[in-house]
Amino acid sequence: MPLIHVDLLEGRTPAQLKNLVKEMTEVVTKNTGAPAEHIHIVLNEMKNDHYAVGGVLHSDEK
């Protein structure tokens, strides 16, 4: 059973997330032979002020 964790910043639409997990499932099925119903994907959406690079919160950029 493939288990995939994806961390991303919040802000994507439900349609974007739906397409993401659909296409990820197709790729994993194609490359591992695992049936789609055995592929689990966990999406972790982070708030912009919960992610930083180089000591700068993403919410403070721009």
mmCIF file of the N, C-alpha and C atoms, coordinates in Angstrom:
data_MODEL
# 
_entry.id   MODEL 
# 
loop_
_atom_site.group_PDB 
_atom_site.id 
_atom_site.type_symbol 
_atom_site.label_atom_id 
_atom_site.label_alt_id 
_atom_site.label_comp_id 
_atom_site.label_asym_id 
_atom_site.label_entity_id 
_atom_site.label_seq_id 
_atom_site.pdbx_PDB_ins_code 
_atom_site.Cartn_x 
_atom_site.Cartn_y 
_atom_site.Cartn_z 
_atom_site.occupancy 
_atom_site.B_iso_or_equiv 
_atom_site.pdbx_formal_charge 
_atom_site.auth_seq_id 
_atom_site.auth_comp_id 
_atom_site.auth_asym_id 
_atom_site.auth_atom_id 
_atom_site.pdbx_PDB_model_num 
ATOM 1   N N  . MET A 1 1  ? 0.845   -1.180 0.000   1.00 0.00 ? 1  MET A N  1 
ATOM 2   C CA . MET A 1 1  ? 0.000   0.000  0.000   1.00 0.00 ? 1  MET A CA 1 
ATOM 3   C C  . MET A 1 1  ? 0.890   1.241  0.000   1.00 0.00 ? 1  MET A C  1 
ATOM 4   N N  . PRO A 1 2  ? 0.996   1.930  -1.120  1.00 0.00 ? 2  PRO A N  1 
ATOM 5   C CA . PRO A 1 2  ? 1.729   3.199  -1.111  1.00 0.00 ? 2  PRO A CA 1 
ATOM 6   C C  . PRO A 1 2  ? 0.992   4.246  -0.274  1.00 0.00 ? 2  PRO A C  1 
ATOM 7   N N  . LEU A 1 3  ? 1.764   4.936  0.560   1.00 0.00 ? 3  LEU A N  1 
ATOM 8   C CA . LEU A 1 3  ? 1.231   6.030  1.374   1.00 0.00 ? 3  LEU A CA 1 
ATOM 9   C C  . LEU A 1 3  ? 2.057   7.268  1.058   1.00 0.00 ? 3  LEU A C  1 
ATOM 10  N N  . ILE A 1 4  ? 1.407   8.290  0.515   1.00 0.00 ? 4  ILE A N  1 
ATOM 11  C CA . ILE A 1 4  ? 2.093   9.493  0.049   1.00 0.00 ? 4  ILE A CA 1 
ATOM 12  C C  . ILE A 1 4  ? 1.660   10.674 0.909   1.00 0.00 ? 4  ILE A C  1 
ATOM 13  N N  . HIS A 1 5  ? 2.635   11.407 1.436   1.00 0.00 ? 5  HIS A N  1 
ATOM 14  C CA . HIS A 1 5  ? 2.366   12.618 2.208   1.00 0.00 ? 5  HIS A CA 1 
ATOM 15  C C  . HIS A 1 5  ? 2.812   13.817 1.369   1.00 0.00 ? 5  HIS A C  1 
ATOM 16  N N  . VAL A 1 6  ? 1.935   14.813 1.252   1.00 0.00 ? 6  VAL A N  1 
ATOM 17  C CA . VAL A 1 6  ? 2.243   16.019 0.491   1.00 0.00 ? 6  VAL A CA 1 
ATOM 18  C C  . VAL A 1 6  ? 2.023   17.222 1.401   1.00 0.00 ? 6  VAL A C  1 
ATOM 19  N N  . ASP A 1 7  ? 3.085   18.004 1.613   1.00 0.00 ? 7  ASP A N  1 
ATOM 20  C CA . ASP A 1 7  ? 2.979   19.246 2.370   1.00 0.00 ? 7  ASP A CA 1 
ATOM 21  C C  . ASP A 1 7  ? 2.966   20.397 1.375   1.00 0.00 ? 7  ASP A C  1 
ATOM 22  N N  . LEU A 1 8  ? 1.976   21.281 1.487   1.00 0.00 ? 8  LEU A N  1 
ATOM 23  C CA . LEU A 1 8  ? 1.902   22.429 0.599   1.00 0.00 ? 8  LEU A CA 1 
ATOM 24  C C  . LEU A 1 8  ? 1.244   23.594 1.314   1.00 0.00 ? 8  LEU A C  1 
ATOM 25  N N  . LEU A 1 9  ? 1.528   24.781 0.818   1.00 0.00 ? 9  LEU A N  1 
ATOM 26  C CA . LEU A 1 9  ? 0.905   25.971 1.394   1.00 0.00 ? 9  LEU A CA 1 
ATOM 27  C C  . LEU A 1 9  ? -0.567  26.019 1.005   1.00 0.00 ? 9  LEU A C  1 
ATOM 28  N N  . GLU A 1 10 ? -1.379  26.535 1.910   1.00 0.00 ? 10 GLU A N  1 
ATOM 29  C CA . GLU A 1 10 ? -2.805  26.636 1.633   1.00 0.00 ? 10 GLU A CA 1 
ATOM 30  C C  . GLU A 1 10 ? -3.055  27.605 0.489   1.00 0.00 ? 10 GLU A C  1 
ATOM 31  N N  . GLY A 1 11 ? -4.238  27.486 -0.104  1.00 0.00 ? 11 GLY A N  1 
ATOM 32  C CA . GLY A 1 11 ? -4.614  28.436 -1.138  1.00 0.00 ? 11 GLY A CA 1 
ATOM 33  C C  . GLY A 1 11 ? -5.067  27.799 -2.438  1.00 0.00 ? 11 GLY A C  1 
ATOM 34  N N  . ARG A 1 12 ? -4.961  26.487 -2.547  1.00 0.00 ? 12 ARG A N  1 
ATOM 35  C CA . ARG A 1 12 ? -5.423  25.841 -3.766  1.00 0.00 ? 12 ARG A CA 1 
ATOM 36  C C  . ARG A 1 12 ? -6.909  25.557 -3.668  1.00 0.00 ? 12 ARG A C  1 
ATOM 37  N N  . THR A 1 13 ? -7.549  25.524 -4.801  1.00 0.00 ? 13 THR A N  1 
ATOM 38  C CA . THR A 1 13 ? -8.985  25.256 -4.832  1.00 0.00 ? 13 THR A CA 1 
ATOM 39  C C  . THR A 1 13 ? -9.236  23.756 -4.655  1.00 0.00 ? 13 THR A C  1 
ATOM 40  N N  . PRO A 1 14 ? -10.453 23.396 -4.258  1.00 0.00 ? 14 PRO A N  1 
ATOM 41  C CA . PRO A 1 14 ? -10.782 21.975 -4.183  1.00 0.00 ? 14 PRO A CA 1 
ATOM 42  C C  . PRO A 1 14 ? -10.557 21.266 -5.523  1.00 0.00 ? 14 PRO A C  1 
ATOM 43  N N  . ALA A 1 15 ? -10.834 21.932 -6.623  1.00 0.00 ? 15 ALA A N  1 
ATOM 44  C CA . ALA A 1 15 ? -10.624 21.326 -7.945  1.00 0.00 ? 15 ALA A CA 1 
ATOM 45  C C  . ALA A 1 15 ? -9.142  21.048 -8.191  1.00 0.00 ? 15 ALA A C  1 
ATOM 46  N N  . GLN A 1 16 ? -8.276  21.976 -7.791  1.00 0.00 ? 16 GLN A N  1 
ATOM 47  C CA . GLN A 1 16 ? -6.844  21.762 -7.957  1.00 0.00 ? 16 GLN A CA 1 
ATOM 48  C C  . GLN A 1 16 ? -6.372  20.572 -7.126  1.00 0.00 ? 16 GLN A C  1 
ATOM 49  N N  . LEU A 1 17 ? -6.838  20.478 -5.890  1.00 0.00 ? 17 LEU A N  1 
ATOM 50  C CA . LEU A 1 17 ? -6.450  19.363 -5.026  1.00 0.00 ? 17 LEU A CA 1 
ATOM 51  C C  . LEU A 1 17 ? -6.981  18.039 -5.576  1.00 0.00 ? 17 LEU A C  1 
ATOM 52  N N  . LYS A 1 18 ? -8.186  18.066 -6.096  1.00 0.00 ? 18 LYS A N  1 
ATOM 53  C CA . LYS A 1 18 ? -8.783  16.862 -6.680  1.00 0.00 ? 18 LYS A CA 1 
ATOM 54  C C  . LYS A 1 18 ? -7.944  16.384 -7.868  1.00 0.00 ? 18 LYS A C  1 
ATOM 55  N N  . ASN A 1 19 ? -7.538  17.308 -8.732  1.00 0.00 ? 19 ASN A N  1 
ATOM 56  C CA . ASN A 1 19 ? -6.711  16.945 -9.888  1.00 0.00 ? 19 ASN A CA 1 
ATOM 57  C C  . ASN A 1 19 ? -5.343  16.450 -9.440  1.00 0.00 ? 19 ASN A C  1 
ATOM 58  N N  . LEU A 1 20 ? -4.773  17.059 -8.406  1.00 0.00 ? 20 LEU A N  1 
ATOM 59  C CA . LEU A 1 20 ? -3.473  16.652 -7.899  1.00 0.00 ? 20 LEU A CA 1 
ATOM 60  C C  . LEU A 1 20 ? -3.497  15.192 -7.447  1.00 0.00 ? 20 LEU A C  1 
ATOM 61  N N  . VAL A 1 21 ? -4.473  14.828 -6.609  1.00 0.00 ? 21 VAL A N  1 
ATOM 62  C CA . VAL A 1 21 ? -4.498  13.463 -6.102  1.00 0.00 ? 21 VAL A CA 1 
ATOM 63  C C  . VAL A 1 21 ? -4.859  12.459 -7.198  1.00 0.00 ? 21 VAL A C  1 
ATOM 64  N N  . LYS A 1 22 ? -5.666  12.876 -8.138  1.00 0.00 ? 22 LYS A N  1 
ATOM 65  C CA . LYS A 1 22 ? -6.008  11.990 -9.265  1.00 0.00 ? 22 LYS A CA 1 
ATOM 66  C C  . LYS A 1 22 ? -4.769  11.671 -10.087 1.00 0.00 ? 22 LYS A C  1 
ATOM 67  N N  . GLU A 1 23 ? -4.015  12.700 -10.451 1.00 0.00 ? 23 GLU A N  1 
ATOM 68  C CA . GLU A 1 23 ? -2.839  12.485 -11.280 1.00 0.00 ? 23 GLU A CA 1 
ATOM 69  C C  . GLU A 1 23 ? -1.713  11.780 -10.518 1.00 0.00 ? 23 GLU A C  1 
ATOM 70  N N  . MET A 1 24 ? -1.561  12.082 -9.234  1.00 0.00 ? 24 MET A N  1 
ATOM 71  C CA . MET A 1 24 ? -0.555  11.380 -8.438  1.00 0.00 ? 24 MET A CA 1 
ATOM 72  C C  . MET A 1 24 ? -0.889  9.898  -8.358  1.00 0.00 ? 24 MET A C  1 
ATOM 73  N N  . THR A 1 25 ? -2.145  9.577  -8.175  1.00 0.00 ? 25 THR A N  1 
ATOM 74  C CA . THR A 1 25 ? -2.573  8.186  -8.124  1.00 0.00 ? 25 THR A CA 1 
ATOM 75  C C  . THR A 1 25 ? -2.266  7.477  -9.439  1.00 0.00 ? 25 THR A C  1 
ATOM 76  N N  . GLU A 1 26 ? -2.558  8.135  -10.560 1.00 0.00 ? 26 GLU A N  1 
ATOM 77  C CA . GLU A 1 26 ? -2.279  7.541  -11.872 1.00 0.00 ? 26 GLU A CA 1 
ATOM 78  C C  . GLU A 1 26 ? -0.788  7.260  -12.057 1.00 0.00 ? 26 GLU A C  1 
ATOM 79  N N  . VAL A 1 27 ? 0.062   8.203  -11.641 1.00 0.00 ? 27 VAL A N  1 
ATOM 80  C CA . VAL A 1 27 ? 1.513   8.036  -11.784 1.00 0.00 ? 27 VAL A CA 1 
ATOM 81  C C  . VAL A 1 27 ? 2.017   6.881  -10.912 1.00 0.00 ? 27 VAL A C  1 
ATOM 82  N N  . VAL A 1 28 ? 1.545   6.825  -9.682  1.00 0.00 ? 28 VAL A N  1 
ATOM 83  C CA . VAL A 1 28 ? 2.004   5.759  -8.788  1.00 0.00 ? 28 VAL A CA 1 
ATOM 84  C C  . VAL A 1 28 ? 1.518   4.404  -9.296  1.00 0.00 ? 28 VAL A C  1 
ATOM 85  N N  . THR A 1 29 ? 0.291   4.328  -9.766  1.00 0.00 ? 29 THR A N  1 
ATOM 86  C CA . THR A 1 29 ? -0.236  3.083  -10.331 1.00 0.00 ? 29 THR A CA 1 
ATOM 87  C C  . THR A 1 29 ? 0.611   2.644  -11.523 1.00 0.00 ? 29 THR A C  1 
ATOM 88  N N  . LYS A 1 30 ? 0.898   3.574  -12.407 1.00 0.00 ? 30 LYS A N  1 
ATOM 89  C CA . LYS A 1 30 ? 1.679   3.270  -13.606 1.00 0.00 ? 30 LYS A CA 1 
ATOM 90  C C  . LYS A 1 30 ? 3.076   2.775  -13.253 1.00 0.00 ? 30 LYS A C  1 
ATOM 91  N N  . ASN A 1 31 ? 3.716   3.378  -12.265 1.00 0.00 ? 31 ASN A N  1 
ATOM 92  C CA . ASN A 1 31 ? 5.112   3.080  -11.971 1.00 0.00 ? 31 ASN A CA 1 
ATOM 93  C C  . ASN A 1 31 ? 5.332   1.988  -10.928 1.00 0.00 ? 31 ASN A C  1 
ATOM 94  N N  . THR A 1 32 ? 4.290   1.629  -10.174 1.00 0.00 ? 32 THR A N  1 
ATOM 95  C CA . THR A 1 32 ? 4.466   0.586  -9.158  1.00 0.00 ? 32 THR A CA 1 
ATOM 96  C C  . THR A 1 32 ? 3.593   -0.639 -9.408  1.00 0.00 ? 32 THR A C  1 
ATOM 97  N N  . GLY A 1 33 ? 2.545   -0.472 -10.201 1.00 0.00 ? 33 GLY A N  1 
ATOM 98  C CA . GLY A 1 33 ? 1.616   -1.571 -10.418 1.00 0.00 ? 33 GLY A CA 1 
ATOM 99  C C  . GLY A 1 33 ? 0.587   -1.706 -9.308  1.00 0.00 ? 33 GLY A C  1 
ATOM 100 N N  . ALA A 1 34 ? 0.667   -0.830 -8.301  1.00 0.00 ? 34 ALA A N  1 
ATOM 101 C CA . ALA A 1 34 ? -0.309  -0.885 -7.203  1.00 0.00 ? 34 ALA A CA 1 
ATOM 102 C C  . ALA A 1 34 ? -1.674  -0.435 -7.723  1.00 0.00 ? 34 ALA A C  1 
ATOM 103 N N  . PRO A 1 35 ? -2.718  -1.132 -7.336  1.00 0.00 ? 35 PRO A N  1 
ATOM 104 C CA . PRO A 1 35 ? -4.054  -0.695 -7.744  1.00 0.00 ? 35 PRO A CA 1 
ATOM 105 C C  . PRO A 1 35 ? -4.415  0.644  -7.104  1.00 0.00 ? 35 PRO A C  1 
ATOM 106 N N  . ALA A 1 36 ? -5.157  1.460  -7.818  1.00 0.00 ? 36 ALA A N  1 
ATOM 107 C CA . ALA A 1 36 ? -5.517  2.801  -7.349  1.00 0.00 ? 36 ALA A CA 1 
ATOM 108 C C  . ALA A 1 36 ? -6.184  2.762  -5.977  1.00 0.00 ? 36 ALA A C  1 
ATOM 109 N N  . GLU A 1 37 ? -6.983  1.754  -5.733  1.00 0.00 ? 37 GLU A N  1 
ATOM 110 C CA . GLU A 1 37 ? -7.705  1.698  -4.447  1.00 0.00 ? 37 GLU A CA 1 
ATOM 111 C C  . GLU A 1 37 ? -6.788  1.391  -3.266  1.00 0.00 ? 37 GLU A C  1 
ATOM 112 N N  . HIS A 1 38 ? -5.537  1.078  -3.532  1.00 0.00 ? 38 HIS A N  1 
ATOM 113 C CA . HIS A 1 38 ? -4.572  0.825  -2.457  1.00 0.00 ? 38 HIS A CA 1 
ATOM 114 C C  . HIS A 1 38 ? -3.627  1.997  -2.224  1.00 0.00 ? 38 HIS A C  1 
ATOM 115 N N  . ILE A 1 39 ? -3.787  3.056  -3.001  1.00 0.00 ? 39 ILE A N  1 
ATOM 116 C CA . ILE A 1 39 ? -2.902  4.218  -2.885  1.00 0.00 ? 39 ILE A CA 1 
ATOM 117 C C  . ILE A 1 39 ? -3.563  5.250  -1.985  1.00 0.00 ? 39 ILE A C  1 
ATOM 118 N N  . HIS A 1 40 ? -2.859  5.612  -0.927  1.00 0.00 ? 40 HIS A N  1 
ATOM 119 C CA . HIS A 1 40 ? -3.363  6.585  0.044   1.00 0.00 ? 40 HIS A CA 1 
ATOM 120 C C  . HIS A 1 40 ? -2.544  7.859  -0.074  1.00 0.00 ? 40 HIS A C  1 
ATOM 121 N N  . ILE A 1 41 ? -3.215  8.990  -0.109  1.00 0.00 ? 41 ILE A N  1 
ATOM 122 C CA . ILE A 1 41 ? -2.543  10.288 -0.202  1.00 0.00 ? 41 ILE A CA 1 
ATOM 123 C C  . ILE A 1 41 ? -3.053  11.173 0.925   1.00 0.00 ? 41 ILE A C  1 
ATOM 124 N N  . VAL A 1 42 ? -2.110  11.761 1.674   1.00 0.00 ? 42 VAL A N  1 
ATOM 125 C CA . VAL A 1 42 ? -2.446  12.679 2.761   1.00 0.00 ? 42 VAL A CA 1 
ATOM 126 C C  . VAL A 1 42 ? -1.952  14.060 2.367   1.00 0.00 ? 42 VAL A C  1 
ATOM 127 N N  . LEU A 1 43 ? -2.855  15.018 2.307   1.00 0.00 ? 43 LEU A N  1 
ATOM 128 C CA . LEU A 1 43 ? -2.491  16.399 1.990   1.00 0.00 ? 43 LEU A CA 1 
ATOM 129 C C  . LEU A 1 43 ? -2.445  17.203 3.278   1.00 0.00 ? 43 LEU A C  1 
ATOM 130 N N  . ASN A 1 44 ? -1.324  17.846 3.529   1.00 0.00 ? 44 ASN A N  1 
ATOM 131 C CA . ASN A 1 44 ? -1.165  18.710 4.690   1.00 0.00 ? 44 ASN A CA 1 
ATOM 132 C C  . ASN A 1 44 ? -0.999  20.135 4.191   1.00 0.00 ? 44 ASN A C  1 
ATOM 133 N N  . GLU A 1 45 ? -2.019  20.950 4.411   1.00 0.00 ? 45 GLU A N  1 
ATOM 134 C CA . GLU A 1 45 ? -1.944  22.343 3.985   1.00 0.00 ? 45 GLU A CA 1 
ATOM 135 C C  . GLU A 1 45 ? -1.482  23.204 5.156   1.00 0.00 ? 45 GLU A C  1 
ATOM 136 N N  . MET A 1 46 ? -0.451  23.995 4.903   1.00 0.00 ? 46 MET A N  1 
ATOM 137 C CA . MET A 1 46 ? 0.113   24.856 5.939   1.00 0.00 ? 46 MET A CA 1 
ATOM 138 C C  . MET A 1 46 ? -0.338  26.293 5.714   1.00 0.00 ? 46 MET A C  1 
ATOM 139 N N  . LYS A 1 47 ? -0.550  27.001 6.802   1.00 0.00 ? 47 LYS A N  1 
ATOM 140 C CA . LYS A 1 47 ? -0.834  28.431 6.711   1.00 0.00 ? 47 LYS A CA 1 
ATOM 141 C C  . LYS A 1 47 ? 0.453   29.150 6.318   1.00 0.00 ? 47 LYS A C  1 
ATOM 142 N N  . ASN A 1 48 ? 0.308   30.271 5.639   1.00 0.00 ? 48 ASN A N  1 
ATOM 143 C CA . ASN A 1 48 ? 1.475   31.036 5.178   1.00 0.00 ? 48 ASN A CA 1 
ATOM 144 C C  . ASN A 1 48 ? 2.385   31.469 6.319   1.00 0.00 ? 48 ASN A C  1 
ATOM 145 N N  . ASP A 1 49 ? 1.828   31.622 7.511   1.00 0.00 ? 49 ASP A N  1 
ATOM 146 C CA . ASP A 1 49 ? 2.665   32.034 8.640   1.00 0.00 ? 49 ASP A CA 1 
ATOM 147 C C  . ASP A 1 49 ? 3.185   30.843 9.446   1.00 0.00 ? 49 ASP A C  1 
ATOM 148 N N  . HIS A 1 50 ? 3.031   29.637 8.883   1.00 0.00 ? 50 HIS A N  1 
ATOM 149 C CA . HIS A 1 50 ? 3.564   28.426 9.509   1.00 0.00 ? 50 HIS A CA 1 
ATOM 150 C C  . HIS A 1 50 ? 4.673   27.809 8.666   1.00 0.00 ? 50 HIS A C  1 
ATOM 151 N N  . TYR A 1 51 ? 5.227   28.572 7.722   1.00 0.00 ? 51 TYR A N  1 
ATOM 152 C CA . TYR A 1 51 ? 6.273   28.072 6.836   1.00 0.00 ? 51 TYR A CA 1 
ATOM 153 C C  . TYR A 1 51 ? 7.280   29.190 6.601   1.00 0.00 ? 51 TYR A C  1 
ATOM 154 N N  . ALA A 1 52 ? 8.553   28.854 6.728   1.00 0.00 ? 52 ALA A N  1 
ATOM 155 C CA . ALA A 1 52 ? 9.589   29.872 6.562   1.00 0.00 ? 52 ALA A CA 1 
ATOM 156 C C  . ALA A 1 52 ? 10.765  29.314 5.776   1.00 0.00 ? 52 ALA A C  1 
ATOM 157 N N  . VAL A 1 53 ? 11.447  30.202 5.074   1.00 0.00 ? 53 VAL A N  1 
ATOM 158 C CA . VAL A 1 53 ? 12.692  29.875 4.375   1.00 0.00 ? 53 VAL A CA 1 
ATOM 159 C C  . VAL A 1 53 ? 13.695  30.964 4.724   1.00 0.00 ? 53 VAL A C  1 
ATOM 160 N N  . GLY A 1 54 ? 14.862  30.552 5.128   1.00 0.00 ? 54 GLY A N  1 
ATOM 161 C CA . GLY A 1 54 ? 15.917  31.528 5.444   1.00 0.00 ? 54 GLY A CA 1 
ATOM 162 C C  . GLY A 1 54 ? 15.543  32.469 6.578   1.00 0.00 ? 54 GLY A C  1 
ATOM 163 N N  . GLY A 1 55 ? 14.736  31.993 7.514   1.00 0.00 ? 55 GLY A N  1 
ATOM 164 C CA . GLY A 1 55 ? 14.355  32.813 8.656   1.00 0.00 ? 55 GLY A CA 1 
ATOM 165 C C  . GLY A 1 55 ? 13.245  33.802 8.379   1.00 0.00 ? 55 GLY A C  1 
ATOM 166 N N  . VAL A 1 56 ? 12.602  33.719 7.212   1.00 0.00 ? 56 VAL A N  1 
ATOM 167 C CA . VAL A 1 56 ? 11.527  34.645 6.847   1.00 0.00 ? 56 VAL A CA 1 
ATOM 168 C C  . VAL A 1 56 ? 10.245  33.846 6.632   1.00 0.00 ? 56 VAL A C  1 
ATOM 169 N N  . LEU A 1 57 ? 9.200   34.205 7.379   1.00 0.00 ? 57 LEU A N  1 
ATOM 170 C CA . LEU A 1 57 ? 7.900   33.565 7.170   1.00 0.00 ? 57 LEU A CA 1 
ATOM 171 C C  . LEU A 1 57 ? 7.397   33.848 5.761   1.00 0.00 ? 57 LEU A C  1 
ATOM 172 N N  . HIS A 1 58 ? 6.759   32.862 5.191   1.00 0.00 ? 58 HIS A N  1 
ATOM 173 C CA . HIS A 1 58 ? 6.208   33.047 3.839   1.00 0.00 ? 58 HIS A CA 1 
ATOM 174 C C  . HIS A 1 58 ? 5.209   34.191 3.822   1.00 0.00 ? 58 HIS A C  1 
ATOM 175 N N  . SER A 1 59 ? 4.479   34.360 4.904   1.00 0.00 ? 59 SER A N  1 
ATOM 176 C CA . SER A 1 59 ? 3.499   35.446 4.979   1.00 0.00 ? 59 SER A CA 1 
ATOM 177 C C  . SER A 1 59 ? 4.143   36.821 4.966   1.00 0.00 ? 59 SER A C  1 
ATOM 178 N N  . ASP A 1 60 ? 5.432   36.921 5.298   1.00 0.00 ? 60 ASP A N  1 
ATOM 179 C CA . ASP A 1 60 ? 6.137   38.207 5.312   1.00 0.00 ? 60 ASP A CA 1 
ATOM 180 C C  . ASP A 1 60 ? 6.832   38.516 3.992   1.00 0.00 ? 60 ASP A C  1 
ATOM 181 N N  . GLU A 1 61 ? 6.844   37.562 3.063   1.00 0.00 ? 61 GLU A N  1 
ATOM 182 C CA . GLU A 1 61 ? 7.489   37.795 1.768   1.00 0.00 ? 61 GLU A CA 1 
ATOM 183 C C  . GLU A 1 61 ? 6.648   38.714 0.901   1.00 0.00 ? 61 GLU A C  1 
ATOM 184 N N  . LYS A 1 62 ? 7.285   39.331 -0.073  1.00 0.00 ? 62 LYS A N  1 
ATOM 185 C CA . LYS A 1 62 ? 6.653   40.186 -1.084  1.00 0.00 ? 62 LYS A CA 1 
ATOM 186 C C  . LYS A 1 62 ? 6.604   41.578 -0.663  1.00 0.00 ? 62 LYS A C  1 
# 
